[in-house]
Amino acid sequence: MSFADWWRKRRARKKSMSPEAKASREAGIVARVDMVRLEALGEAAYEAMCEARLAGAKHRYEEAKLHFDRAVEAARRARLPQEVERLTRRRDQVVRIYNSQFRYSGGG
């Protein structure tokens, strides 16, 4: 099969998709984009938490946890169970780090 044949078949398949299938596919793409964006925001907040003084760490921790929670929900919407597990583990790791380094040191 040539590239041109493959492309024609692909375009024909896209045109034959129902509006519901197109909407579902687009929703999955949006959820994936949200997941990546929210994970990046969570990582940025985590880095800020690690660099913050004790008094400012709590706010950054809550921000990081919120972003990771939302990233997990976006992964669920995108039906990506492996990403849900990975992001959940990362969120739990951030929680453990905060609890061990900041919470009982006067930062929480």
Order of alpha helices (4+ residues) and beta strands (2+ residues): alpha-alpha-alpha-alpha
